[in-house]
Amino acid sequence: MQPSGFAEWPDYRVTVQRVRNLIRVTHAGAILAESRASLLVAEQDHGIVFYLPEDDVNFDLLVPDEYTSRCPFKGTARYWRAGAGPDPVAWEYHDPYPEVALLRGHIGFYQDRVQVAVGIAQPAVSAPWAGR
C-alpha cells in the first residue's frame, strides 16, 4: 500500500462522524441501502458524503465494477453499479488508511447518481421547550 497523503499534507482535513439519522439511498425507486448507523464524511475541498454499513446495503441490486482508484487520504476504492447501469453509483475503501479507519466496512454513494434521504434520528432529540 502506498503511504497516506497525510504524511505529506498533515493539515488536510477528513472528518468522519457517526450519525443516528435514518439514511436511505434509492435508485430508480429501489432501496439500495438504509441505515441508522451511517458515517458522515466531510473532506476538505469535497462535499459531504454518507457512508452506510455494508450490512445495511442491498448488494443484490449492485454489480461490482472492475474500475478502481486511489485517494491519497483514504486509500484504494472499488466500485459498484446499479444493475446494468453504465456508471458506478457506490464505492468503498476496503483497507482505508489508519487516519480514516472508520470507513472500513462502509459504502459511499454518489449523490448525483442516487437519491440520498436524511430522516430523523432515533430517538429524536428536541429542545425541552419544543412542542409547547
SEVEX-57160 format. One record per atom (N, C-alpha, C): residue number from 1; atom name; z negated, y, x negated. Coordinates in Angstrom, 3 decimals, padded with zeros to 6 digits, m for minus. Example, Ala and Ser with C-alpha at 12.3 -4.5 7.8 and 13.67 -1.06 7.14 Angstrom:
R    k   a         Z         Y         X
R    1   N  m007.800  m005.690  m013.190
R    1  CA  m007.800  m004.500  m012.300
R    1   C  m007.800  m003.300  m013.200
R    2   N  m007.080  m002.250  m012.850
R    2  CA  m007.140  m001.060  m013.670
R    2   C  m007.870   000.030  m012.900
//
This chain:
R    k   a         Z         Y         X
R    1   N   000.000  m001.179  m000.837
R    1  CA   000.000   000.000   000.000
R    1   C   000.000   001.242  m000.881
R    2   N   000.815   002.204  m000.525
R    2  CA   000.844   003.457  m001.268
R    2   C  m000.453   004.225  m001.037
R    3   N  m000.827   005.075  m001.979
R    3  CA  m002.078   005.817  m001.813
R    3   C  m001.984   006.805  m000.650
R    4   N  m003.125   007.101  m000.078
R    4  CA  m003.221   008.041   001.030
R    4   C  m002.845   009.452   000.581
R    5   N  m002.209   010.195   001.460
R    5  CA  m001.871   011.594   001.186
R    5   C  m003.096   012.474   001.041
R    6   N  m004.261   011.996   001.501
R    6  CA  m005.477   012.793   001.389
R    6   C  m005.881   012.984  m000.073
R    7   N  m005.434   012.104  m000.963
R    7  CA  m005.752   012.259  m002.378
R    7   C  m005.109   013.527  m002.931
R    8   N  m003.866   013.787  m002.510
R    8  CA  m003.151   014.977  m002.993
R    8   C  m003.433   016.213  m002.146
R    9   N  m003.676   016.008  m000.848
R    9  CA  m003.935   017.126   000.086
R    9   C  m005.259   016.881   000.807
R   10   N  m006.391   017.049   000.126
R   10  CA  m007.688   016.708   000.720
R   10   C  m008.075   017.573   001.916
R   11   N  m007.448   018.734   002.073
R   11  CA  m007.781   019.620   003.182
R   11   C  m006.936   019.367   004.427
R   12   N  m005.993   018.426   004.359
R   12  CA  m005.175   018.114   005.520
R   12   C  m006.082   017.541   006.605
R   13   N  m005.850   017.955   007.849
R   13  CA  m006.761   017.578   008.927
R   13   C  m006.131   016.591   009.904
R   14   N  m006.800   015.453   010.090
R   14  CA  m006.502   014.493   011.149
R   14   C  m007.848   014.172   011.799
R   15   N  m008.033   014.639   013.028
R   15  CA  m009.287   014.429   013.746
R   15   C  m009.103   013.302   014.748
R   16   N  m009.998   012.323   014.711
R   16  CA  m009.939   011.188   015.628
R   16   C  m011.248   011.171   016.414
R   17   N  m011.135   011.275   017.753
R   17  CA  m012.316   011.285   018.615
R   17   C  m012.159   010.259   019.727
R   18   N  m013.248   009.599   020.069
R   18  CA  m013.247   008.690   021.208
R   18   C  m013.365   009.515   022.488
R   19   N  m012.650   009.087   023.533
R   19  CA  m012.751   009.748   024.836
R   19   C  m013.008   008.708   025.915
R   20   N  m013.771   009.096   026.939
R   20  CA  m014.104   008.200   028.038
R   20   C  m013.203   008.413   029.248
R   21   N  m012.366   009.430   029.209
R   21  CA  m011.471   009.686   030.332
R   21   C  m010.537   008.507   030.556
R   22   N  m010.168   008.294   031.809
R   22  CA  m009.149   007.294   032.108
R   22   C  m007.814   007.838   031.607
R   23   N  m007.164   007.098   030.728
R   23  CA  m005.837   007.454   030.230
R   23   C  m004.881   006.392   030.738
R   24   N  m003.834   006.829   031.435
R   24  CA  m002.838   005.901   031.983
R   24   C  m001.470   006.297   031.439
R   25   N  m000.762   005.307   030.896
R   25  CA   000.580   005.516   030.338
R   25   C   001.568   004.742   031.202
R   26   N   002.568   005.457   031.743
R   26  CA   003.584   004.803   032.576
R   26   C   004.974   005.119   032.047
R   27   N   005.895   004.219   032.380
R   27  CA   007.310   004.397   032.029
R   27   C   008.123   003.795   033.161
R   28   N   009.004   004.597   033.746
R   28  CA   009.846   004.141   034.856
R   28   C   009.004   003.503   035.967
R   29   N   007.838   004.080   036.225
R   29  CA   006.978   003.612   037.295
R   29   C   006.062   002.451   036.952
R   30   N   006.229   001.845   035.796
R   30  CA   005.402   000.702   035.385
R   30   C   004.259   001.184   034.489
R   31   N   003.084   000.609   034.671
R   31  CA   001.934   000.962   033.833
R   31   C   002.009   000.174   032.521
R   32   N   002.233   000.908   031.432
R   32  CA   002.289   000.294   030.103
R   32   C   000.896   000.090   029.523
R   33   N  m000.014   001.009   029.853
R   33  CA  m001.365   000.927   029.311
R   33   C  m002.299   001.765   030.174
R   34   N  m003.565   001.346   030.187
R   34  CA  m004.581   002.084   030.936
R   34   C  m005.925   001.775   030.318
R   35   N  m006.707   002.829   030.005
R   35  CA  m007.960   002.597   029.295
R   35   C  m008.955   003.723   029.530
R   36   N  m010.228   003.370   029.417
R   36  CA  m011.326   004.344   029.382
R   36   C  m011.979   004.336   027.992
R   37   N  m011.266   003.804   027.000
R   37  CA  m011.802   003.701   025.635
R   37   C  m010.759   004.138   024.613
R   38   N  m010.054   005.225   024.910
R   38  CA  m008.964   005.688   024.050
R   38   C  m009.471   006.582   022.932
R   39   N  m008.563   006.864   022.018
R   39  CA  m008.813   007.822   020.945
R   39   C  m007.914   009.027   021.168
R   40   N  m008.452   010.210   020.947
R   40  CA  m007.675   011.443   020.967
R   40   C  m007.492   011.863   019.520
R   41   N  m006.243   011.958   019.077
R   41  CA  m005.942   012.283   017.688
R   41   C  m005.256   013.647   017.635
R   42   N  m005.862   014.558   016.899
R   42  CA  m005.296   015.887   016.680
R   42   C  m004.993   016.006   015.194
R   43   N  m003.716   016.048   014.878
R   43  CA  m003.291   016.121   013.480
R   43   C  m002.705   017.492   013.197
R   44   N  m003.086   018.038   012.076
R   44  CA  m002.562   019.323   011.634
R   44   C  m001.038   019.308   011.715
R   45   N  m000.458   020.359   012.274
R   45  CA   000.999   020.518   012.384
R   45   C   001.645   019.544   013.367
R   46   N   000.861   018.867   014.203
R   46  CA   001.380   017.950   015.218
R   46   C   000.637   018.201   016.521
R   47   N   001.191   017.744   017.622
R   47  CA   000.497   017.800   018.897
R   47   C  m000.547   016.702   018.986
R   48   N  m001.372   016.764   020.028
R   48  CA  m002.369   015.721   020.220
R   48   C  m001.695   014.445   020.715
R   49   N  m002.314   013.315   020.406
R   49  CA  m001.799   012.007   020.823
R   49   C  m002.982   011.160   021.266
R   50   N  m002.809   010.440   022.374
R   50  CA  m003.789   009.449   022.788
R   50   C  m003.362   008.092   022.247
R   51   N  m004.312   007.391   021.635
R   51  CA  m004.108   006.017   021.171
R   51   C  m004.985   005.131   022.047
R   52   N  m004.387   004.117   022.669
R   52  CA  m005.127   003.227   023.559
R   52   C  m005.376   001.889   022.865
R   53   N  m006.524   001.267   023.151
R   53  CA  m006.822  m000.030   022.527
R   53   C  m005.751  m001.072   022.864
R   54   N  m005.413  m001.902   021.902
R   54  CA  m004.413  m002.962   022.103
R   54   C  m004.732  m003.815   023.331
R   55   N  m006.008  m004.081   023.566
R   55  CA  m006.400  m004.928   024.698
R   55   C  m006.060  m004.295   026.042
R   56   N  m005.833  m002.991   026.067
R   56  CA  m005.526  m002.280   027.304
R   56   C  m004.038  m001.951   027.447
R   57   N  m003.208  m002.514   026.578
R   57  CA  m001.762  m002.290   026.598
R   57   C  m001.077  m003.527   027.176
R   58   N  m000.117  m003.316   028.058
R   58  CA   000.638  m004.412   028.668
R   58   C   001.846  m004.733   027.775
R   59   N   001.646  m005.613   026.815
R   59  CA   002.704  m005.949   025.875
R   59   C   003.823  m006.767   026.531
R   60   N   003.614  m007.254   027.749
R   60  CA   004.695  m007.943   028.474
R   60   C   005.839  m006.987   028.792
R   61   N   005.551  m005.672   028.809
R   61  CA   006.571  m004.672   029.125
R   61   C   007.148  m004.007   027.880
R   62   N   006.661  m004.407   026.708
R   62  CA   007.109  m003.792   025.455
R   62   C   007.807  m004.814   024.573
R   63   N   008.813  m004.341   023.837
R   63  CA   009.583  m005.177   022.926
R   63   C   009.411  m004.611   021.515
R   64   N   009.023  m005.448   020.540
R   64  CA   008.903  m004.933   019.167
R   64   C   010.232  m004.380   018.670
R   65   N   010.159  m003.287   017.954
R   65  CA   011.338  m002.687   017.343
R   65   C   011.279  m002.980   015.846
R   66   N   012.418  m003.166   015.219
R   66  CA   012.422  m003.501   013.784
R   66   C   012.141  m002.296   012.893
R   67   N   012.220  m001.102   013.445
R   67  CA   012.021   000.131   012.688
R   67   C   010.565   000.280   012.249
R   68   N   010.353   000.737   011.033
R   68  CA   009.025   001.109   010.539
R   68   C   009.131   002.460   009.850
R   69   N   008.012   003.122   009.702
R   69  CA   007.978   004.389   008.974
R   69   C   006.617   004.514   008.301
R   70   N   006.510   005.467   007.410
R   70  CA   005.240   005.681   006.717
R   70   C   004.796   007.126   006.885
R   71   N   003.572   007.302   007.321
R   71  CA   002.925   008.611   007.354
R   71   C   001.986   008.661   006.148
R   72   N   002.052   009.706   005.344
R   72  CA   001.190   009.745   004.167
R   72   C  m000.300   009.837   004.503
R   73   N  m000.631   010.166   005.752
R   73  CA  m002.034   010.323   006.126
R   73   C  m002.568   009.212   007.026
R   74   N  m001.660   008.414   007.591
R   74  CA  m002.116   007.347   008.484
R   74   C  m001.690   005.960   008.011
R   75   N  m000.568   005.844   007.338
R   75  CA  m000.115   004.548   006.841
R   75   C   001.256   004.181   007.371
R   76   N   001.571   002.891   007.376
R   76  CA   002.861   002.393   007.835
R   76   C   002.786   002.081   009.319
R   77   N   003.749   002.603   010.066
R   77  CA   003.791   002.408   011.517
R   77   C   004.857   001.393   011.876
R   78   N   004.555   000.625   012.920
R   78  CA   005.575  m000.210   013.539
R   78   C   005.665   000.207   015.004
R   79   N   006.797  m000.116   015.646
R   79  CA   007.144   000.496   016.923
R   79   C   007.468  m000.524   018.009
R   80   N   007.421  m000.051   019.277
R   80  CA   007.806  m000.840   020.444
R   80   C   008.697  m000.009   021.354
R   81   N   009.635  m000.700   021.985
R   81  CA   010.495  m000.109   023.017
R   81   C   010.017  m000.607   024.372
R   82   N   010.347   000.143   025.418
R   82  CA   010.033  m000.288   026.783
R   82   C   011.201  m001.126   027.274
R   83   N   011.001  m002.434   027.396
R   83  CA   012.065  m003.328   027.855
R   83   C   013.289  m003.219   026.979
R   84   N   014.444  m003.026   027.629
R   84  CA   015.714  m002.945   026.897
R   84   C   016.054  m001.519   026.485
R   85   N   015.105  m000.591   026.633
R   85  CA   015.360   000.799   026.259
R   85   C   015.760   000.927   024.799
R   86   N   016.582   001.937   024.486
R   86  CA   017.095   002.070   023.119
R   86   C   016.108   002.685   022.131
R   87   N   015.151   003.474   022.633
R   87  CA   014.258   004.213   021.742
R   87   C   012.824   003.711   021.837
R   88   N   012.114   003.735   020.726
R   88  CA   010.698   003.355   020.779
R   88   C   009.911   004.300   021.680
R   89   N   008.902   003.750   022.361
R   89  CA   008.008   004.550   023.197
R   89   C   006.577   004.518   022.665
R   90   N   006.301   003.606   021.721
R   90  CA   004.937   003.437   021.225
R   90   C   004.961   003.012   019.764
R   91   N   003.826   003.186   019.094
R   91  CA   003.700   002.784   017.698
R   91   C   002.245   002.459   017.401
R   92   N   002.049   001.806   016.270
R   92  CA   000.692   001.534   015.795
R   92   C   000.661   001.540   014.276
R   93   N  m000.520   001.812   013.750
R   93  CA  m000.796   001.688   012.320
R   93   C  m001.676   000.457   012.175
R   94   N  m001.057  m000.676   011.868
R   94  CA  m001.769  m001.952   011.787
R   94   C  m002.852  m001.926   010.704
R   95   N  m002.564  m001.262   009.601
R   95  CA  m003.506  m001.172   008.484
R   95   C  m003.609   000.295   008.051
R   96   N  m004.279   001.130   008.859
R   96  CA  m004.336   002.561   008.544
R   96   C  m005.175   002.846   007.302
R   97   N  m004.973   004.031   006.757
R   97  CA  m005.775   004.447   005.606
R   97   C  m007.242   004.577   006.025
R   98   N  m008.171   004.427   005.077
R   98  CA  m009.601   004.481   005.408
R   98   C  m010.028   005.761   006.128
R   99   N  m009.377   006.873   005.818
R   99  CA  m009.763   008.147   006.434
R   99   C  m009.524   008.164   007.948
R  100   N  m008.635   007.307   008.424
R  100  CA  m008.324   007.226   009.859
R  100   C  m008.452   005.784   010.350
R  101   N  m009.417   005.070   009.795
R  101  CA  m009.580   003.641   010.087
R  101   C  m009.788   003.350   011.571
R  102   N  m010.282   004.308   012.346
R  102  CA  m010.475   004.093   013.779
R  102   C  m009.167   003.787   014.503
R  103   N  m008.021   004.146   013.911
R  103  CA  m006.728   003.882   014.551
R  103   C  m006.387   002.398   014.603
R  104   N  m007.020   001.604   013.760
R  104  CA  m006.734   000.156   013.738
R  104   C  m006.992  m000.420   015.129
R  105   N  m006.029  m001.185   015.625
R  105  CA  m006.188  m001.816   016.927
R  105   C  m005.858  m000.913   018.106
R  106   N  m005.219   000.221   017.851
R  106  CA  m004.853   001.163   018.908
R  106   C  m003.357   001.473   018.852
R  107   N  m002.789   001.783   020.015
R  107  CA  m001.361   002.055   020.151
R  107   C  m001.173   003.492   020.618
R  108   N  m000.320   004.246   019.917
R  108  CA   000.025   005.611   020.319
R  108   C   001.323   005.604   021.114
R  109   N   001.478   006.588   021.996
R  109  CA   002.666   006.671   022.848
R  109   C   003.318   008.037   022.722
R  110   N   004.667   008.045   022.698
R  110  CA   005.435   009.287   022.666
R  110   C   005.336   009.974   024.022
R  111   N   004.758   011.151   024.054
R  111  CA   004.567   011.853   025.315
R  111   C   005.868   012.377   025.914
R  112   N   006.926   012.428   025.129
R  112  CA   008.214   012.867   025.674
R  112   C   009.072   011.688   026.135
R  113   N   008.543   010.462   026.009
R  113  CA   009.294   009.270   026.430
R  113   C   008.563   008.462   027.499
R  114   N   007.277   008.746   027.694
R  114  CA   006.467   008.107   028.729
R  114   C   005.687   009.207   029.439
R  115   N   005.007   008.832   030.505
R  115  CA   004.122   009.772   031.182
R  115   C   002.693   009.384   030.818
R  116   N   001.936   010.366   030.337
R  116  CA   000.539   010.143   029.984
R  116   C  m000.308   010.970   030.941
R  117   N  m001.139   010.293   031.724
R  117  CA  m002.018   010.976   032.677
R  117   C  m003.457   010.864   032.195
R  118   N  m004.169   011.981   032.256
R  118  CA  m005.569   012.032   031.856
R  118   C  m006.412   012.171   033.114
R  119   N  m007.281   011.188   033.339
R  119  CA  m008.160   011.204   034.501
R  119   C  m009.563   011.625   034.133
R  120   N  m010.449   011.428   035.063
R  120  CA  m011.843   011.830   034.915
R  120   C  m012.595   010.792   034.089
R  121   N  m013.546   011.288   033.283
R  121  CA  m014.417   010.384   032.524
R  121   C  m015.354   009.672   033.492
R  122   N  m015.756   008.479   033.126
R  122  CA  m016.675   007.713   033.967
R  122   C  m017.913   007.372   033.152
R  123   N  m019.100   007.858   033.468
R  123  CA  m019.342   008.763   034.588
R  123   C  m018.898   010.168   034.230
R  124   N  m018.478   010.898   035.253
R  124  CA  m018.088   012.294   035.058
R  124   C  m019.340   013.111   034.744
R  125   N  m019.197   014.120   033.926
R  125  CA  m020.314   014.986   033.561
R  125   C  m020.056   016.345   034.183
R  126   N  m020.981   016.810   034.992
R  126  CA  m020.856   018.108   035.642
R  126   C  m022.056   018.967   035.300
R  127   N  m021.876   020.263   035.431
R  127  CA  m022.986   021.183   035.228
R  127   C  m024.021   020.960   036.333
R  128   N  m025.293   021.206   036.063
R  128  CA  m026.335   020.938   037.052
R  128   C  m026.135   021.745   038.353
R  129   N  m025.475   022.870   038.292
R  129  CA  m025.270   023.704   039.467
R  129   C  m023.977   023.367   040.218
R  130   N  m023.180   022.428   039.693
R  130  CA  m021.923   022.072   040.329
R  130   C  m022.187   021.452   041.704
R  131   N  m021.356   021.767   042.648
R  131  CA  m021.460   021.198   043.982
R  131   C  m022.381   021.972   044.900
R  132   N  m022.896   023.110   044.458
R  132  CA  m023.760   023.915   045.332
R  132   C  m022.940   024.752   046.260
//
